[in-house]
Amino acid sequence: MRASTTSIGLRNLRHRFVSLPPVLVDTPLLHSRLRNSSLMENLHSPNARNSSFSASGSSRSIGRGRGSQVKDNHERSRGRGGGSSGKDKIDALGRLLTRILRHMASQLNLDMRSDGYVKVQDLLKLNLKTFANVPLRSHTIDDVREAVRKDNKQRFGLVEENGDLLIRANQGHTVVTVETESLLKPILSPEEVSVCVHGTYRKNLESILQEGLKRMKRLHAHFSCGLPTDGEVISGMRRDVNVLIYLDVRKALEEGMKLYISENRVILTEGFDGVVPVKYFHKIESWPKREPIPF
């Protein structure tokens, strides 16, 4: 009798579970999918400027492995949430400003000049959230000034014109609104730069040697005027690179390659049709051992 009752109870219990309405399970994976979906919908919407979405749904994670996504999410979480410090909020503001000024001005219908400048007031009207989950509209002009001041790679330029404060990214653009000659200073002599080096990774070296150094989706290929030495921040190069490619500046200039330098001392070039051919490489070294790599 007990066995029969238990069997009937289990059947009833299963029936109740099956009859329950579908429930969204609160998991990190679901949050990630929803964020990415929301971001892509907003970026492709003609009303993107008036749409609300969080910068934490960065499109950089699309198409990459799970390990990269976990790493990105961990890095972003350090500056996210209501309990984050003021420093984290300013850092998150700076990261969002970098993305907007380099890559998103067109989608957001921002009035960007050919030299890359936009009005700070226009930025603060955007209905976006930073990586710290703080609405951009709640930030002030002083917050923007602080984000620029604390950026150790000097990614931004600020100017005041006719009572308006304007901001731009000094380099790294993909938006075609920006004109190279308006944004950057031409390098006319090899004596103007003592070092011109591109940092990359072993995994990329084979394709670079086969096809040349490509600018990819950006307007320019980036070179640094210094090395990633201990404790020193170098603009134009990631700190964890393990291969250094040196450009023969004299040869490049003599053969018509246009080189430029940004306000934060990043050397940039469009190469020829978006590629810096291998014949302009002066030498290649491993980093940090600086052992020669034949090519």
N, C-alpha and C positions, 0 to 999 in steps of 0.2 A: 504493500500500500504506500509506504514511504517512497519507494523508488518510482512508483507511478506518479505520485504527487510532484516529486522533484522534476520528473520529465516534463510534466505539463507546465510547471513553473518556468522551466528553461525555455520551452517553446513560446510561452507568453512573453518572457523577457526579450527573446530574440525578436519577436514580432514588434514589441515596443521600440527597440533600437532601430529596426528597419523603418518604422513609421515616423521616426523623428525627422524634422525638416533638415535640409543640408545646412551645415555650419562651417564657416570659414575658420580653419585652424590657424591660430596665431603663431606662425613660424618665421624664422629669418628668411627662409627661401621664398615664402609667399610675399613677404615685405619687399624682397629684392625684385621679384617679378613685377609686382604692382608698381614699384618706383620706376623701373625701366620702361614699362608700358606707358605710364603716365607721362614720362619725359618725352618719349618718342612722339606720342600723340600731340603734345604741346608744341614741340619743335616744328612739326609739319603743319601745324594749324596756322591759317592766315591771321588769326587773332592772338598769336603767341605772346605779344607784348602785354595783353590783358589777361593772360592765363596764369593760373597759380600752380607752380610745381616746385619741388625742392631740388636744389642743386645736388643733393646726395644721389640722385639717379643719373649720374654721369654716364654718357654714352661710351666712355673709354673702356668700360668693362665688357661691352658687347663683343662677342666673338672670341673672348679670351678664356683661358682655362679656369677651373674652379679655384685653383690655388691663387691665381691673380686676383680673383674677385674677393676671396677671403682676406687677402692682404690689403686690398683697397678699402674694404669695409672696415677692417680693423683700424686703418689709418684715419678714415673719416670719422669713426666713432669717437676718436679722442677729442674732437671739437664739437660734438653733437649733443643735443639734449638740454633740458632746462637747467641742469646742474653744472654746466660748463662755466669756466671762469671767464672773466672779461678778456684775458689774453687770448683764450681759445676763440672767443667770438670775433675778436679783431683779426686773428689769423684766418678764420673761416671767411670773413668778409673779404680779405685780400685774395684768397683763392678763388672766390666767386667772381670778383672783379677781373682777375686775370683771365678766366674763361670767357666772360662776356666780351671783354675788350679785344681778345685775340680771335675768338671764334664765333661769337653769337650775335654780333651787332646787327647783321642783316636779318636774321630770323626774328629778332626782337624789334625791328623797325626803328633802331636808334639812328639819330642824325649824327653820323660819324664823318668827320672831315677827312680829306685826303692824307693828312699827316697823322691820322689815328685818334685825334682828340674828340671827346664827347663831353657834354655838360654833366657835371656831377649831379645836379638837380634832376636831370632826365634819368640817370641811373637809379636814383633813390625813389623814383616813381614806379619802377618796375615791380610787378607783383610776383616776386620770387623769394625763395628762402635760401639762406646760406647752409653750409654743411653743419653748422651748429643749430639748425632748425630755427633760426631767427629771421623774421621777415625783413627783407631789404628795406622796406619802407620805414621800419622802426629805427634804422641807423641814421646818423647825422653826418653833416659835412665834416665835423671834427673827427668822427669815427673813420671816415675815408682818409683824412690827413694822417691819422694815427696808423692806419693800415699801410699807407705809403711809406711812412717814416720807419716802420718796423720791418719792412721787407728787406731782408739782408742781401738779396740779389738785385735790388734796385730795378725791379721789373716795370715800375711806373714812372711817368712824367706828369707833373702838375704845373699848370699855368693859370694866371688870372687875367681875364680880358673883359673889359667893359662891365666890371662888377660880377662877372660869372667865374666860377672855378671850373676848369676843364681838366680832364685826366685822360691819359692814354697808356697803353702797354708799349714799352720801348722796343720790343721785338717779339717774334714768335707768332705772327699773325697767319691766319688762313683766310681771313675776310679780304676780298678783292677790292673793297672800297679804298684800302690804304695804297698809296703810291710810294714806291721805294724812294724816289728822289725827295719826296716831301718828309718822309719819316726819318731817313738816315743820312749820315755824312759820308760822301765818297772817300775812299782811300786811293790816293793818286801816286804814292811812292812806297816801295817796300820798307823804307826807313821809318815809316809811320807806325809799323807794328814789329816788335821784336820777336814775338811768337804768334803763330797762327795754327792752332791744333784742334782737331775734332775728336771728341771722346766717344767711343762706341764699345761693343762687346764682341767677344770671340765668335759668338753664334752668328753675328752679322757680317763678319769679315769676308767670308767666301763670296757672298753675293755682291759685296761692295767691290771686291777685286775683279769680279766678272762684269759688273754693270756700271761701275762708278758710284760715287756718293750722291744719292738722290735727295732732293729737298722734300720728297714725299708730298703731303697735303699742304705743307706750309709754303709761304712765299719764298723762303730762302733756306739754304743749308746753313747751319750754325757752326761757328768756330769760336774758340776761346783765345784770349790773348795771354793766358797763363795756364799753369798746371794745377790739378786738384791736390795741392799740397796740404799737409796736415794742418787742420784748424783754419784754413783759409777758404772762404767761399768764392768760387769762380763762376761768374755768369756765363751761360752758354754751354755748360757741361755738367752732366750728372756726376755726383760724387762717387758712385759705385762702378764707374767704367773700368774696364780692364785692358782696353786697347786704345792707343793714341795714334792718330793719323795727322802728320804735319803737312801743311800746304806749302808748296814752293810759290811764295807770294810774288817774287820777281818774275818768274816765268809766267804765272797766271796773268799778271798785269800786262806784261809785254805782248801776250797773245790775245789780249782783248777781253779777258774776263773782268767783269765789274765786281769790285769788292767795296763793302760799306762797313761802317762801324756805328753802333747805336750809342745812346747816351750812357748806358751801363756797360760799355766796353765789350759788347759782343760783336764779333766780326761775322758778316753775313754776305752771302752771294747767291745769285740765281744760277750760277754756273753757266753752262750752255744748254739751253732747252731744259733747264731744271736739273742738270746733272753736272757734277764735277768729275771729269774723266781721271782715270788712274794716273795718267802721264803727268798730272800736276801734283802728285803726292811726292813730297820730298823724302820722307822716311816714315816707317811704322814701328812703333815700340809697344811692348807689353807694359802694363801698369799694375802695381807700383815698381816692379823690378827693373823696368826700362831696358829690357832685353830686345835687341833688334829682331824684327819679324821680316823675313825676306818676302819680296813680292815682284 
